C-alpha cells in the first residue's frame, strides 16, 4: 500500500500575500509613499474571486515594492468581506449605497449612462484612487451577446477622472458574437487600458484579431502568484472530488447532471468514494449562482444505493475552508475554472469540465508549459459530453507506480516575475 502524502504546503501556508514577504517594520512601511488601487466589483462568495483578489494584491505588491499600496474593494456584504480579508494589510472594504441603484436607473433610462456612469458606492472612495485594477476578465465572455456595461462604466469613470486602468487575469471570448457597433465599443474600451494581462497565451492571438494588441501581454492567472509552484501528489486514487455549477445546468440542462450522476454511480460501484465540493455560494441562495444548490441537484440524481459513498458539502465556504477539502481528495473533476486551478496547484490530477473556451485554452497552455513533463495530470472535456470511460481512463493513467519520478512544476518563476516587474514599473501608472 502506498502511503498518503501529508497535506501540501500550499494548504498549510498562510493565505495572505503579506505572509509571503519578510516582516516589515512599521516605520519603514510608513516612510514609503502611499498609493491607492481600487478593484472592480468582485463577489467574494465566489472563491475564484477571492483567489483573484488575493493574487492581484500579491502581484501588485511584488511589482511596486517602493510604495505602500492600499486597496479598495466595494461590497454588498461589507462586514463579511472585511472579516474574510482581515489577514491582508491595508485593505478597505466600502459598502454599496442602496439609493445609487435608482440614480443609475435614471441614467440608463435617459441615455446618459455612458457619459455619467457612477459607482454604487460613495464616489469619494473611487476618486482617491491612483489606479483602477479591473480583475476577473472573463466577465466579458459571460454577457450573453451583450456588453457588460457596468465594467465598461468602471473604466469610463476612471478615464474621466484621470485615473489609469489596467486589467489582470483576463480571459476573452465570444467577441465575434457581438453586433458590429458593440464590438467597436468594446474594442475602443479595451484599447484604453494601459495594459491587459491575459491569463493564457491563446488570448494574445484572439485579441490581436480584433485590433487589441499593443497593450496586451501574457501573465499567468492570479492563483499562480499565490502558488507559483506545486508538488505533484502521487497518492493512490480512492477519493474523487466533483464540482458542478449552475452555469452547466443553464447551458446544458438536467441531462448533464444525469450524466455526471451515472458516472458517480459507476465510480462507487468500482470502489471509489466521492466528495461534492462547491466553489461558489450565494448569500441569497440564488440557484443561478450557488454551487451548493447545483450539487444538491446533482445528488438528487445519484442512485440511493450509491449515496452512502458520496459526501455532500457542509460547513462554511472560503478559500481557507475549501482548499483543505480539495487537498483531501486524490483526483478532482470540476466545472469552475478556479476550483480546478485550486486542485491542480494542490498537486491533484484535475479534469476540467468546460462550458466555454477558457478551460480548453488554459489546459493547452498548462500542458505546453508548466505541466509539459506531466501532461497526463490534467485533461479537459465538455461538461455535457464527459463519459464514464473517459473518467476511468483518466483515473488509471494517474494511479501511482513505483517508477514515477517526482515533479515540481513551476507556474511563475523568478525570471518571469522580474520581467513583469520591470514592465509594470515602466508603464508609469503609479
C-alpha positions as a Markdown table, in Angstrom:
| # | Residue | x | y | z |
|---|---|---|---|---|
| 1 | Unk | 0.0 | 0.0 | 0.0 |
| 2 | Unk | 1.3 | 3.4 | -0.9 |
| 3 | Unk | 1.3 | 5.9 | 2.0 |
| 4 | Unk | -0.8 | 9.0 | 1.6 |
| 5 | Unk | 1.2 | 12.3 | 1.3 |
| 6 | Unk | 0.7 | 14.9 | 4.0 |
| 7 | Unk | -1.3 | 18.0 | 3.2 |
| 8 | Unk | 0.5 | 20.1 | 0.6 |
| 9 | Unk | 2.4 | 23.1 | 1.8 |
| 10 | Unk | 0.0 | 25.4 | -0.2 |
| 11 | Unk | -2.8 | 24.4 | 2.1 |
| 12 | Unk | -0.8 | 24.8 | 5.3 |
| 13 | Unk | 0.6 | 28.2 | 4.3 |
| 14 | Unk | -1.0 | 31.4 | 5.3 |
| 15 | Unk | -3.3 | 32.7 | 2.6 |
| 16 | Unk | -2.3 | 36.4 | 2.9 |
| 17 | Unk | 0.1 | 37.7 | 0.3 |
| 18 | Unk | 1.7 | 39.7 | 3.2 |
| 19 | Unk | 2.7 | 36.4 | 4.8 |
| 20 | Unk | 5.0 | 35.6 | 1.8 |
| 21 | Unk | 7.2 | 38.6 | 2.5 |
| 22 | Unk | 9.6 | 39.1 | 5.3 |
| 23 | Unk | 8.2 | 41.1 | 8.3 |
| 24 | Unk | 8.5 | 44.8 | 7.8 |
| 25 | Unk | 8.9 | 47.4 | 10.5 |
| 26 | Unk | 6.0 | 49.9 | 10.7 |
| 27 | Unk | 8.5 | 52.8 | 10.4 |
| 28 | Unk | 9.8 | 51.5 | 7.1 |
| 29 | Unk | 6.3 | 50.9 | 5.7 |
| 30 | Unk | 5.1 | 54.4 | 6.8 |
| 31 | Unk | 8.2 | 56.0 | 5.1 |
| 32 | Unk | 7.1 | 54.8 | 1.7 |
| 33 | Unk | 4.8 | 56.9 | -0.5 |
| 34 | Unk | 1.3 | 55.7 | -0.3 |
| 35 | Unk | -0.7 | 54.7 | -3.5 |
| 36 | Unk | -4.3 | 53.5 | -3.6 |
| 37 | Unk | -5.6 | 50.9 | -6.0 |
| 38 | Unk | -9.3 | 50.3 | -6.5 |
| 39 | Unk | -10.6 | 47.0 | -7.8 |
| 40 | Unk | -13.7 | 46.5 | -9.9 |
| 41 | Unk | -16.5 | 44.7 | -8.1 |
| 42 | Unk | -15.9 | 41.1 | -7.1 |
| 43 | Unk | -18.4 | 38.8 | -5.3 |
| 44 | Unk | -16.2 | 37.3 | -2.7 |
| 45 | Unk | -18.6 | 34.5 | -2.0 |
| 46 | Unk | -17.1 | 33.2 | -5.2 |
| 47 | Unk | -13.9 | 31.6 | -4.1 |
| 48 | Unk | -12.4 | 32.2 | -7.5 |
| 49 | Unk | -13.0 | 35.9 | -7.0 |
| 50 | Unk | -11.3 | 35.7 | -3.6 |
| 51 | Unk | -8.3 | 34.0 | -5.2 |
| 52 | Unk | -8.2 | 36.7 | -7.9 |
| 53 | Unk | -8.2 | 39.5 | -5.3 |
| 54 | Unk | -5.6 | 37.8 | -3.1 |
| 55 | Unk | -3.4 | 37.0 | -6.1 |
| 56 | Unk | -3.8 | 40.5 | -7.5 |
| 57 | Unk | -2.8 | 42.2 | -4.3 |
| 58 | Unk | 0.3 | 40.0 | -4.1 |
| 59 | Unk | 1.1 | 40.7 | -7.7 |
| 60 | Unk | 0.9 | 44.5 | -7.2 |
| 61 | Unk | 3.0 | 44.4 | -4.1 |
| 62 | Unk | 5.6 | 42.4 | -5.9 |
| 63 | Unk | 5.5 | 44.8 | -8.8 |
| 64 | Unk | 5.6 | 48.1 | -6.8 |
| 65 | Unk | 7.7 | 47.5 | -3.6 |
| 66 | Unk | 8.7 | 51.1 | -3.5 |
| 67 | Unk | 5.1 | 52.1 | -2.5 |
| 68 | Unk | 2.8 | 51.4 | 0.4 |
| 69 | Unk | -0.1 | 50.1 | -1.5 |
| 70 | Unk | -3.6 | 50.4 | -0.2 |
| 71 | Unk | -6.5 | 48.6 | -1.8 |
| 72 | Unk | -10.2 | 49.5 | -2.0 |
| 73 | Unk | -13.0 | 46.9 | -2.7 |
| 74 | Unk | -16.7 | 47.6 | -2.8 |
| 75 | Unk | -19.1 | 45.1 | -1.3 |
| 76 | Unk | -22.8 | 44.4 | -0.7 |
| 77 | Unk | -21.7 | 42.4 | 2.4 |
| 78 | Unk | -19.0 | 44.7 | 3.8 |
| 79 | Unk | -18.8 | 43.1 | 7.3 |
| 80 | Unk | -18.4 | 39.6 | 5.8 |
| 81 | Unk | -15.7 | 40.7 | 3.3 |
| 82 | Unk | -13.8 | 42.7 | 5.9 |
| 83 | Unk | -13.6 | 39.5 | 8.0 |
| 84 | Unk | -12.6 | 37.4 | 5.0 |
| 85 | Unk | -9.7 | 39.6 | 4.1 |
| 86 | Unk | -8.7 | 40.7 | 7.6 |
| 87 | Unk | -5.4 | 38.9 | 7.3 |
| 88 | Unk | -4.2 | 41.3 | 4.5 |
| 89 | Unk | -2.9 | 44.7 | 5.5 |
| 90 | Unk | -4.2 | 48.0 | 4.0 |
| 91 | Unk | -7.5 | 46.7 | 2.5 |
| 92 | Unk | -10.5 | 48.9 | 2.8 |
| 93 | Unk | -14.0 | 47.4 | 2.1 |
| 94 | Unk | -16.5 | 50.1 | 1.2 |
| 95 | Unk | -20.3 | 49.4 | 1.3 |
| 96 | Unk | -22.6 | 49.8 | -1.6 |
| 97 | Unk | -25.1 | 52.6 | -1.2 |
| 98 | Unk | -28.7 | 51.4 | -1.7 |
| 99 | Unk | -30.1 | 54.5 | -3.4 |
| 100 | Unk | -27.3 | 54.6 | -6.0 |
| 101 | Unk | -29.2 | 51.9 | -7.9 |
| 102 | Unk | -32.0 | 54.4 | -8.6 |
| 103 | Unk | -29.6 | 57.0 | -9.8 |
| 104 | Unk | -28.1 | 54.6 | -12.2 |
| 105 | Unk | -31.6 | 53.5 | -13.3 |
| 106 | Unk | -32.4 | 57.1 | -14.2 |
| 107 | Unk | -29.1 | 57.4 | -16.1 |
| 108 | Unk | -29.9 | 54.3 | -18.1 |
| 109 | Unk | -33.4 | 55.4 | -19.0 |
| 110 | Unk | -32.3 | 58.9 | -20.0 |
| 111 | Unk | -29.5 | 57.5 | -22.2 |
| 112 | Unk | -26.8 | 59.3 | -20.1 |
| 113 | Unk | -25.2 | 56.2 | -18.5 |
| 114 | Unk | -22.1 | 56.3 | -20.7 |
| 115 | Unk | -21.4 | 59.9 | -20.0 |
| 116 | Unk | -22.3 | 60.0 | -16.3 |
| 117 | Unk | -21.8 | 56.4 | -15.0 |
| 118 | Unk | -21.5 | 56.5 | -11.3 |
| 119 | Unk | -20.4 | 53.7 | -8.9 |
| 120 | Unk | -22.8 | 52.1 | -6.5 |
| 121 | Unk | -20.8 | 53.3 | -3.5 |
| 122 | Unk | -19.7 | 56.8 | -2.4 |
| 123 | Unk | -17.7 | 58.4 | -5.2 |
| 124 | Unk | -15.0 | 59.7 | -2.8 |
| 125 | Unk | -13.7 | 56.2 | -2.5 |
| 126 | Unk | -13.1 | 55.9 | -6.3 |
| 127 | Unk | -11.9 | 59.5 | -6.7 |
| 128 | Unk | -9.0 | 59.0 | -4.2 |
| 129 | Unk | -7.6 | 56.1 | -6.2 |
| 130 | Unk | -4.3 | 56.3 | -8.1 |
| 131 | Unk | -5.1 | 53.2 | -10.2 |
| 132 | Unk | -8.1 | 51.2 | -11.3 |
| 133 | Unk | -7.4 | 47.4 | -11.5 |
| 134 | Unk | -10.0 | 45.5 | -13.4 |
| 135 | Unk | -10.0 | 41.8 | -12.5 |
| 136 | Unk | -12.0 | 38.8 | -13.4 |
| 137 | Unk | -11.7 | 39.5 | -17.1 |
| 138 | Unk | -13.9 | 36.6 | -18.2 |
| 139 | Unk | -16.9 | 38.8 | -17.3 |
| 140 | Unk | -16.6 | 39.9 | -20.9 |
| 141 | Unk | -17.4 | 36.4 | -22.0 |
| 142 | Unk | -20.5 | 35.9 | -19.9 |
| 143 | Unk | -22.8 | 38.8 | -21.0 |
| 144 | Unk | -24.7 | 36.6 | -23.4 |
| 145 | Unk | -24.3 | 38.6 | -26.6 |
| 146 | Unk | -24.4 | 42.0 | -24.9 |
| 147 | Unk | -21.7 | 44.2 | -23.4 |
| 148 | Unk | -21.0 | 44.1 | -19.6 |
| 149 | Unk | -22.0 | 47.8 | -19.4 |
| 150 | Unk | -21.1 | 48.1 | -15.7 |
| 151 | Unk | -17.5 | 47.0 | -16.4 |
| 152 | Unk | -17.2 | 49.5 | -19.2 |
| 153 | Unk | -18.6 | 52.1 | -16.8 |
| 154 | Unk | -15.8 | 51.5 | -14.3 |
| 155 | Unk | -13.1 | 52.2 | -16.9 |
| 156 | Unk | -15.0 | 55.2 | -18.4 |
| 157 | Unk | -15.4 | 56.8 | -14.9 |
| 158 | Unk | -11.7 | 56.2 | -14.2 |
| 159 | Unk | -10.7 | 57.7 | -17.5 |
| 160 | Unk | -13.0 | 60.7 | -16.9 |
| 161 | Unk | -11.2 | 61.3 | -13.6 |
| 162 | Unk | -7.7 | 60.9 | -15.0 |
| 163 | Unk | -7.2 | 57.5 | -13.2 |
| 164 | Unk | -5.2 | 55.0 | -15.3 |
| 165 | Unk | -6.7 | 51.5 | -15.7 |
| 166 | Unk | -5.1 | 48.1 | -16.0 |
| 167 | Unk | -6.6 | 44.6 | -16.3 |
| 168 | Unk | -5.2 | 41.5 | -14.7 |
| 169 | Unk | -6.1 | 37.8 | -15.2 |
| 170 | Unk | -8.2 | 38.5 | -18.3 |
| 171 | Unk | -9.8 | 35.9 | -20.5 |
| 172 | Unk | -11.8 | 36.9 | -23.6 |
| 173 | Unk | -14.0 | 35.1 | -26.0 |
| 174 | Unk | -17.4 | 35.5 | -27.8 |
| 175 | Unk | -16.5 | 39.0 | -29.1 |
| 176 | Unk | -17.3 | 37.8 | -32.6 |
| 177 | Unk | -20.9 | 37.2 | -31.4 |
| 178 | Unk | -21.5 | 40.9 | -30.7 |
| 179 | Unk | -23.1 | 43.2 | -33.2 |
| 180 | Unk | -20.6 | 45.3 | -35.1 |
| 181 | Unk | -21.4 | 48.5 | -33.1 |
| 182 | Unk | -20.9 | 46.8 | -29.8 |
| 183 | Unk | -17.7 | 45.1 | -31.0 |
| 184 | Unk | -16.4 | 48.6 | -31.9 |
| 185 | Unk | -17.4 | 49.9 | -28.5 |
| 186 | Unk | -15.8 | 47.0 | -26.6 |
| 187 | Unk | -12.5 | 47.3 | -28.6 |
| 188 | Unk | -12.3 | 51.0 | -28.0 |
| 189 | Unk | -12.8 | 50.4 | -24.3 |
| 190 | Unk | -10.1 | 47.6 | -24.2 |
| 191 | Unk | -7.6 | 49.8 | -26.0 |
| 192 | Unk | -7.9 | 52.5 | -23.3 |
| 193 | Unk | -6.3 | 50.2 | -20.7 |
| 194 | Unk | -2.7 | 50.9 | -20.1 |
| 195 | Unk | -2.1 | 47.1 | -20.0 |
| 196 | Unk | -4.2 | 44.0 | -20.3 |
| 197 | Unk | -2.6 | 40.9 | -18.8 |
| 198 | Unk | -4.3 | 37.8 | -20.2 |
| 199 | Unk | -4.0 | 34.5 | -18.3 |
| 200 | Unk | -3.4 | 32.2 | -21.3 |
| 201 | Unk | -1.4 | 32.6 | -24.4 |
| 202 | Unk | -4.3 | 31.9 | -26.8 |
| 203 | Unk | -5.9 | 35.2 | -25.8 |
| 204 | Unk | -3.0 | 37.2 | -27.2 |
| 205 | Unk | -3.8 | 36.0 | -30.7 |
| 206 | Unk | -7.5 | 36.2 | -30.1 |
| 207 | Unk | -7.5 | 39.8 | -29.0 |
| 208 | Unk | -5.0 | 40.8 | -31.7 |
| 209 | Unk | -7.5 | 39.5 | -34.3 |
| 210 | Unk | -9.8 | 42.4 | -33.1 |
| 211 | Unk | -7.1 | 45.0 | -33.1 |
| 212 | Unk | -6.3 | 44.9 | -29.4 |
| 213 | Unk | -2.6 | 44.0 | -29.2 |
| 214 | Unk | -0.3 | 47.0 | -28.4 |
| 215 | Unk | -1.4 | 47.0 | -24.7 |
| 216 | Unk | -1.8 | 43.2 | -24.2 |
| 217 | Unk | 0.6 | 40.8 | -22.7 |
| 218 | Unk | 0.6 | 37.4 | -21.0 |
| 219 | Unk | 0.9 | 36.6 | -17.3 |
| 220 | Unk | -0.4 | 33.6 | -15.5 |
| 221 | Unk | -3.7 | 33.6 | -13.6 |
| 222 | Unk | -3.6 | 35.3 | -10.1 |
| 223 | Unk | -3.7 | 31.9 | -8.4 |
| 224 | Unk | -0.2 | 31.3 | -9.7 |
| 225 | Unk | 1.1 | 34.3 | -7.8 |
| 226 | Unk | -0.3 | 32.8 | -4.6 |
| 227 | Unk | 1.0 | 29.3 | -5.5 |
| 228 | Unk | 3.9 | 29.8 | -8.0 |
| 229 | Unk | 4.8 | 26.1 | -7.9 |
| 230 | Unk | 3.4 | 22.8 | -6.6 |
| 231 | Unk | 4.5 | 19.3 | -5.7 |
| 232 | Unk | 2.7 | 16.6 | -7.7 |
| 233 | Unk | 0.8 | 14.3 | -5.3 |
| 234 | Unk | 1.3 | 10.6 | -6.0 |
| 235 | Unk | -1.4 | 9.1 | -3.8 |
| 236 | Unk | -3.4 | 6.0 | -4.6 |
| 237 | Unk | -6.6 | 7.3 | -6.1 |
| 238 | Unk | -9.5 | 6.4 | -3.8 |
| 239 | Unk | -11.5 | 9.6 | -3.2 |
| 240 | Unk | -12.7 | 11.8 | -6.0 |
| 241 | Unk | -13.8 | 15.4 | -5.7 |
| 242 | Unk | -16.6 | 16.7 | -8.0 |
| 243 | Unk | -17.7 | 20.3 | -8.7 |
| 244 | Unk | -20.7 | 21.3 | -10.9 |
| 245 | Unk | -22.2 | 24.7 | -11.3 |
| 246 | Unk | -25.5 | 26.4 | -12.1 |
| 247 | Unk | -23.8 | 27.5 | -15.4 |
| 248 | Unk | -23.7 | 23.9 | -16.5 |
| 249 | Unk | -27.4 | 23.5 | -15.8 |
| 250 | Unk | -28.2 | 26.7 | -17.6 |
| 251 | Unk | -26.1 | 25.8 | -20.7 |
| 252 | Unk | -27.0 | 22.1 | -20.9 |
| 253 | Unk | -29.9 | 21.4 | -18.7 |
| 254 | Unk | -30.6 | 18.3 | -16.5 |
| 255 | Unk | -29.1 | 15.8 | -18.9 |
| 256 | Unk | -25.6 | 17.0 | -18.0 |
| 257 | Unk | -26.4 | 16.4 | -14.3 |
| 258 | Unk | -27.9 | 13.0 | -15.0 |
| 259 | Unk | -24.8 | 12.1 | -17.0 |
| 260 | Unk | -22.5 | 13.0 | -14.1 |
| 261 | Unk | -24.7 | 11.2 | -11.6 |
| 262 | Unk | -24.4 | 8.0 | -13.7 |
| 263 | Unk | -20.6 | 8.4 | -13.7 |
| 264 | Unk | -20.7 | 8.8 | -9.9 |
| 265 | Unk | -22.8 | 5.6 | -9.6 |
| 266 | Unk | -20.2 | 3.8 | -11.6 |
| 267 | Unk | -17.3 | 5.2 | -9.6 |
| 268 | Unk | -19.0 | 4.0 | -6.4 |
| 269 | Unk | -19.5 | 0.6 | -7.9 |
| 270 | Unk | -15.8 | 0.5 | -8.7 |
| 271 | Unk | -14.9 | 1.1 | -5.1 |
| 272 | Unk | -14.3 | 4.9 | -5.1 |
| 273 | Unk | -15.8 | 7.4 | -2.7 |
| 274 | Unk | -16.9 | 10.8 | -4.0 |
| 275 | Unk | -16.9 | 14.2 | -2.3 |
| 276 | Unk | -19.1 | 17.0 | -3.7 |
| 277 | Unk | -17.2 | 20.3 | -3.4 |
| 278 | Unk | -18.7 | 23.8 | -4.2 |
| 279 | Unk | -16.6 | 26.7 | -5.1 |
| 280 | Unk | -19.2 | 29.5 | -5.1 |
| 281 | Unk | -22.1 | 30.2 | -2.7 |
| 282 | Unk | -24.7 | 33.0 | -2.8 |
| 283 | Unk | -25.8 | 34.8 | 0.3 |
| 284 | Unk | -29.3 | 34.9 | -1.1 |
| 285 | Unk | -29.2 | 31.3 | -2.1 |
| 286 | Unk | -29.8 | 32.0 | -5.8 |
| 287 | Unk | -30.0 | 28.8 | -7.8 |
| 288 | Unk | -28.4 | 30.7 | -10.7 |
| 289 | Unk | -25.2 | 31.3 | -8.8 |
| 290 | Unk | -24.8 | 28.9 | -5.9 |
| 291 | Unk | -22.8 | 25.7 | -6.5 |
| 292 | Unk | -24.3 | 24.2 | -3.3 |
| 293 | Unk | -27.7 | 24.2 | -4.9 |
| 294 | Unk | -26.3 | 22.8 | -8.1 |
| 295 | Unk | -24.6 | 20.0 | -6.2 |
| 296 | Unk | -27.7 | 19.2 | -4.2 |
| 297 | Unk | -29.5 | 18.9 | -7.6 |
| 298 | Unk | -26.8 | 16.5 | -8.8 |
| 299 | Unk | -27.1 | 14.5 | -5.6 |
| 300 | Unk | -30.8 | 14.0 | -6.3 |
| 301 | Unk | -29.9 | 12.1 | -9.5 |
| 302 | Unk | -27.4 | 9.8 | -7.8 |
| 303 | Unk | -28.8 | 6.3 | -7.1 |
| 304 | Unk | -29.9 | 5.8 | -3.4 |
| 305 | Unk | -27.7 | 2.8 | -3.2 |
| 306 | Unk | -24.6 | 4.9 | -4.0 |
| 307 | Unk | -25.3 | 7.8 | -1.7 |
| 308 | Unk | -23.6 | 6.3 | 1.4 |
| 309 | Unk | -20.3 | 6.6 | -0.5 |
| 310 | Unk | -21.0 | 10.2 | -1.7 |
| 311 | Unk | -20.2 | 13.1 | 0.7 |
| 312 | Unk | -22.3 | 16.2 | 0.2 |
| 313 | Unk | -20.9 | 19.6 | 1.2 |
| 314 | Unk | -21.5 | 21.1 | 4.6 |
| 315 | Unk | -20.0 | 24.0 | 6.5 |
| 316 | Unk | -18.7 | 27.5 | 5.7 |
| 317 | Unk | -17.0 | 28.4 | 2.5 |
| 318 | Unk | -13.9 | 30.4 | 1.8 |
| 319 | Unk | -10.5 | 29.7 | 0.2 |
| 320 | Unk | -9.2 | 28.7 | 3.6 |
| 321 | Unk | -12.0 | 26.3 | 4.3 |
| 322 | Unk | -12.4 | 24.8 | 0.8 |
| 323 | Unk | -8.8 | 24.2 | 0.0 |
| 324 | Unk | -8.3 | 21.6 | 2.7 |
| 325 | Unk | -11.3 | 19.7 | 1.4 |
| 326 | Unk | -9.8 | 19.7 | -2.1 |
| 327 | Unk | -6.5 | 18.6 | -0.6 |
| 328 | Unk | -8.3 | 15.7 | 1.0 |
| 329 | Unk | -9.3 | 14.1 | -2.4 |
| 330 | Unk | -7.0 | 12.2 | -4.7 |
| 331 | Unk | -8.4 | 13.4 | -8.0 |
| 332 | Unk | -10.7 | 16.3 | -8.9 |
| 333 | Unk | -13.3 | 16.8 | -11.6 |
| 334 | Unk | -14.6 | 20.4 | -11.8 |
| 335 | Unk | -16.6 | 22.9 | -13.8 |
| 336 | Unk | -15.5 | 26.1 | -12.1 |
| 337 | Unk | -12.2 | 27.3 | -13.5 |
| 338 | Unk | -10.7 | 28.2 | -10.2 |
| 339 | Unk | -11.9 | 25.1 | -8.4 |
| 340 | Unk | -9.8 | 23.2 | -11.0 |
| 341 | Unk | -6.8 | 25.5 | -10.6 |
| 342 | Unk | -7.2 | 25.3 | -6.8 |
| 343 | Unk | -7.0 | 21.5 | -7.1 |
| 344 | Unk | -4.2 | 21.4 | -9.7 |
| 345 | Unk | -2.0 | 23.8 | -7.6 |
| 346 | Unk | -2.5 | 21.5 | -4.7 |
| 347 | Unk | -0.9 | 18.7 | -6.7 |
| 348 | Unk | -4.1 | 16.8 | -7.7 |
| 349 | Unk | -4.9 | 15.2 | -11.1 |
| 350 | Unk | -7.6 | 17.5 | -12.4 |
| 351 | Unk | -10.2 | 17.1 | -15.1 |
| 352 | Unk | -11.6 | 20.5 | -16.3 |
| 353 | Unk | -15.2 | 20.3 | -17.4 |
| 354 | Unk | -15.6 | 23.0 | -20.0 |
| 355 | Unk | -18.7 | 25.2 | -20.8 |
| 356 | Unk | -16.7 | 27.8 | -22.8 |
| 357 | Unk | -13.3 | 28.0 | -24.5 |
| 358 | Unk | -11.5 | 29.2 | -21.4 |
| 359 | Unk | -11.0 | 25.7 | -19.9 |
| 360 | Unk | -9.5 | 24.4 | -23.2 |
| 361 | Unk | -7.1 | 27.3 | -23.7 |
| 362 | Unk | -6.0 | 27.1 | -20.0 |
| 363 | Unk | -5.3 | 23.4 | -20.3 |
| 364 | Unk | -3.5 | 23.8 | -23.6 |
| 365 | Unk | -1.2 | 26.4 | -22.0 |
| 366 | Unk | -0.5 | 24.3 | -19.0 |
| 367 | Unk | 0.2 | 21.1 | -21.0 |
| 368 | Unk | 2.6 | 23.0 | -23.3 |
| 369 | Unk | 4.2 | 24.9 | -20.5 |
| 370 | Unk | 4.4 | 24.3 | -16.7 |
| 371 | Unk | 2.8 | 20.8 | -16.9 |
| 372 | Unk | 4.7 | 19.6 | -20.1 |
| 373 | Unk | 6.5 | 16.9 | -18.1 |
| 374 | Unk | 3.3 | 15.6 | -16.6 |
| 375 | Unk | 0.6 | 16.3 | -19.2 |
| 376 | Unk | -1.4 | 13.3 | -18.1 |
| 377 | Unk | -2.2 | 15.1 | -14.8 |
| 378 | Unk | -4.7 | 17.4 | -16.4 |
| 379 | Unk | -7.4 | 17.0 | -19.1 |
| 380 | Unk | -10.4 | 18.8 | -20.5 |
| 381 | Unk | -13.7 | 17.8 | -21.9 |
| 382 | Unk | -17.2 | 19.3 | -22.5 |
| 383 | Unk | -19.5 | 19.3 | -19.4 |
| 384 | Unk | -22.3 | 17.8 | -21.4 |
| 385 | Unk | -20.2 | 15.0 | -23.1 |
| 386 | Unk | -18.0 | 13.5 | -20.4 |
| 387 | Unk | -18.5 | 9.8 | -20.0 |
| 388 | Unk | -17.5 | 7.0 | -17.6 |
| 389 | Unk | -14.9 | 5.5 | -19.9 |
| 390 | Unk | -13.1 | 8.9 | -20.1 |
| 391 | Unk | -13.1 | 9.3 | -16.3 |
| 392 | Unk | -11.9 | 5.7 | -15.6 |
| 393 | Unk | -9.1 | 6.2 | -18.2 |
| 394 | Unk | -8.1 | 9.5 | -16.5 |
| 395 | Unk | -8.0 | 7.7 | -13.1 |
| 396 | Unk | -6.0 | 4.8 | -14.4 |
| 397 | Unk | -3.3 | 7.0 | -16.0 |
| 398 | Unk | -2.9 | 8.8 | -12.8 |
| 399 | Unk | -2.7 | 5.9 | -10.4 |
| 400 | Unk | 0.9 | 5.9 | -8.9 |
| 401 | Unk | 3.6 | 3.4 | -9.8 |
| 402 | Unk | 7.0 | 2.8 | -8.3 |
| 403 | Unk | 8.9 | 4.2 | -11.3 |
| 404 | Unk | 7.3 | 7.6 | -11.5 |
| 405 | Unk | 9.8 | 10.5 | -11.0 |
| 406 | Unk | 9.0 | 13.3 | -8.6 |
| 407 | Unk | 7.9 | 16.6 | -10.3 |
| 408 | Unk | 7.5 | 20.1 | -9.0 |
| 409 | Unk | 6.0 | 22.2 | -11.8 |
| 410 | Unk | 6.7 | 26.0 | -11.7 |
| 411 | Unk | 3.9 | 28.2 | -12.9 |
| 412 | Unk | 5.6 | 31.6 | -12.3 |
| 413 | Unk | 9.4 | 31.6 | -12.0 |
| 414 | Unk | 11.7 | 34.3 | -10.8 |
| 415 | Unk | 12.7 | 35.4 | -14.3 |
| 416 | Unk | 9.0 | 35.8 | -15.3 |
| 417 | Unk | 8.3 | 37.8 | -12.1 |
| 418 | Unk | 11.3 | 40.1 | -12.7 |
| 419 | Unk | 10.4 | 40.7 | -16.3 |
| 420 | Unk | 6.9 | 41.6 | -15.4 |
| 421 | Unk | 8.0 | 43.9 | -12.5 |
| 422 | Unk | 10.2 | 45.8 | -15.0 |
| 423 | Unk | 7.3 | 46.1 | -17.5 |
| 424 | Unk | 4.9 | 47.3 | -14.8 |
| 425 | Unk | 7.4 | 49.8 | -13.5 |
| 426 | Unk | 8.0 | 51.1 | -17.0 |
| 427 | Unk | 4.3 | 51.9 | -17.5 |
| 428 | Unk | 4.4 | 54.9 | -15.1 |
| 429 | Unk | 0.9 | 54.0 | -13.8 |
| 430 | Unk | 1.8 | 54.8 | -10.1 |
